[in-house]
């Protein structure tokens, strides 16, 4: 623990010096750092998906730098400092884990998550269950968080198997609208309903829909790259190939997984 404390103090000291002596660091504001922080978060997410342990370590360091940077900027106006940030999260963790730091009993991780949402609503100053869902979240992640939050107050399916009737219902409604081909907005709405119900199914069965889709994205990229490379080796172009020819190579690519 002492080593970690000394390293953290060193990081703060470096940040102080950069803010004083580096033209780029002096120029930064809370607003200018925002897009860079989002980029660093996605880089960490990429490293996690790849199971790149050294990469995860590096990206965590970048994010830690951003946290210290934000706190440094805020301290210059007397708003808050890094100690306030750390004290705040310590207090929040103790408050939201009464089963660890109090006498509340829980059966499993699901009850812990439910209690967390209840405590946030009761003590966090939120007037609505969904108030804490960031508007700027990607739609898929946002849908999952919405469903997790309303589950915390008991708004959920009694049995997870019931979700499949909803998925089937939304799928039929979407097909019905697509056949008409006269109301794109209605079809878009139905497509959203179907996606929301599928994300709900993923949650109910313990699957992270964002991770699942990203793995499929990467799998598709890998297979398509194989298709392109194989085509180039044959001295041909994808534009000149039939779908049947491409599918044959695609099946080869699937065997490489």
N, C-alpha and C positions, 0 to 999 in steps of 0.2 A: 504493500500500500504506500509505503514511504517513497519508493521509486516512482510510482505513478504520480504522487503529489509533487515531487520535484520536477518531473517532466512537464506537468501541467503549469507549474509556476514559470518554467522556462519558456513555454509557449506564450504565456501572457506577457512575459518580458519582451520576447521577440516582437509580438504584436504592438506593444507600446512603442518600440523603437521604429518599427516600420511606419506606424501612423505619424511619427514625428519627422522621419527622415526621407521616406520614399514618396516621390510625387504622385505615383499611381495610387498608393494606399491612402494618402492624404485626401485624394480627390473623391474617394468612394463614399456613398451614402447608403442608408438602409434600402432605398429604392433601387440604386444601381447594382447592389449585390443580389437582389431578388432573383433575377434570371440566371445568374451564375450559380446560385444555391440550388435552383431547380435542376440545372444541368448536372451538378455534382450528385444530386440525389438519384437521377436516372443512371448515372455512371455506376453508382453503388448498386443499384438494382440490376444492371447488366452483369456486374461482377458476381452477384449472388446467383443469378440464373446460370452463369457459366461455372459456378462452384470454384471460382478463382480466389483462393484464400489470400494469396499475397495482394491481389487486386482489391479485395474487400478491405484489407488492412489499410491500404493506401487511400482508398476512397473515404473510409471512416476518418482518417486524418484530415482530409480536405474538408469534410463536413464539420469536424471539430474546429478547424480554423475559422470557418464561417461563423460558427456560434460565438467564438471569442471575438471575432471582428464586429459582429452586430452589437455585442455587449460593450465593446470598447467605444463604438460610435455613440451609443446611448449614454454611456457614462460621461461623455464630454458635455452633454446638455443637462446632466443631473437626473436623467429619467430613471435609469437603473444601471447596475453593473453586473459583472459575472457572478459575484457572490449572491446577488438577489436572484439571478436565474437559477443557480444551484439550490439555494434555500427554498425557492418556490417549488421546484420539482420534488425535492425531498418531502416537503410538507404535503404535496399532492399525492405522492406515492403512499405515504403513511395513512392519509385520510381515505384513500380509495382501496386500501387493502386491510379492512378491519378483521379479516379472517387470519391475518398474520400479526397485526399490531393491536388487535382487540380481541373480543370474545365471540365474534360472529363465526358460525359454522357453515362450511360449504361442502358439497359432495364432489364437485368436479370443476374443470376449467370453464365449463359452460355457465355454471352458477357464478363463478368469479366475474365473467364478462357481463352477465346480467346485472350483478350488484354494482359493477363499475359504472354502467349507464345510469342506474337509478341514483347513485351518489352524485354523479355529474349533474343530473337534472336538479337534485335537491340542494346541492351546495355550490354548484358551479355558476349560478347566476343565469342559467339558460331558462328561457320561458317556454321553449319548445324542445321536444325530443330531437328534432332534426336541425336545430339551430347551429349545432357544432360541426355540421358537414360542410367543408369548404366548397364554395361555388366553383372554384377553378380546378377542382379534381377532374381528371379524365372521366368521361361518362361511365365507363365500365366499372372503374374503381368506386365512383360515387354511388352507383346502383347497389354495389355490394355493401358499402358502408351504411346506406339508408336502411337496407334490410337488416343488417346487424343491429342497428340502433333501435328500430321498432321492435325487434325481437326482445330487446332488453326490458321492454315494458309489457311483454306478453302478447304483442300483436304478431302472431305467427301461426303456421299450420299446426293442427293438433298432432298429425302424423305426417312425416316427411313424404310418404308415398302419395299423399294427396296432391302434391305439386304436379304430378304427371298429367292429371286430368286438366289442370290449368294450362300446362304446356301444349297439350293436344288442342284445347279450345282456342288458344291464341294462334296456333299454327293453322287451324281451319279458317279462322277469321282473316288471317293474312292472305291465304290462298284465294279466298273469296274476293277480296279487294283487288288482288293482282290480276285476276281473270277479267275483271271489269275494265281495267286499263283506262279509267276515266277520272280518277281522283287520286293523284299522286300523294297529296298531303294525308289522305285517309290511309293509304297503303303504308306511308312512312310511320304513321302513328301505330298501326298494327304491327309493323316490324319492330318498333320500339317495345311494344307490349310483349312480343314473343321473346326478344332478347332479355328483357327484365325478368320474365318467368324462368328462362334458362339459367340466368345468373342466380336466381333464387334457388333453383334445383341444385346448382353447384354448392351453394352455401349449406343447404340442408344435408348434403352428403359429404361435407368436409373437404370440398375441392376449392382451391383458390382460383377463381375464373381468370384473373389477370395472369397468374403464372401459367395456367393451362393454355391460354390463348398465345402467350409469348413463346411457349415451347413449341406450339404448332407453327407459329410464324417462323421460328428458327429452323424447324424441320423442313418447312416448305422451301425456305431460302437455300438450305443445304442441297435439297433434291433438285431444285431448279438450276443451281450452280453446276451440279453434276451434268444435267441435261445440256447446258450451254457448252461446258468443256468437252463433253463427248462429241457434240455436234461440230465444234471447231476442229477437233482431232480428225474428224472424218472429212474435213475440208468443205463443210456445208454451212448453210445459214438456217436458223430457225424459221425465217420468213419463207423459205423454199420447201419446208418439210410439211408433210401432212400431219394431222392430229394423231392418226394411228401410229405414224413413225415416232412422234414425240412420246406418245404413251408407252411405247415399247421400251424406250430408254428410261422413262419415268419409273417403270416397274423395276428396272435394273437399279435405279437410284434408291428405291425403297429397301432393297436388299442390303444396301451399304449402311443403313441405320444401325 
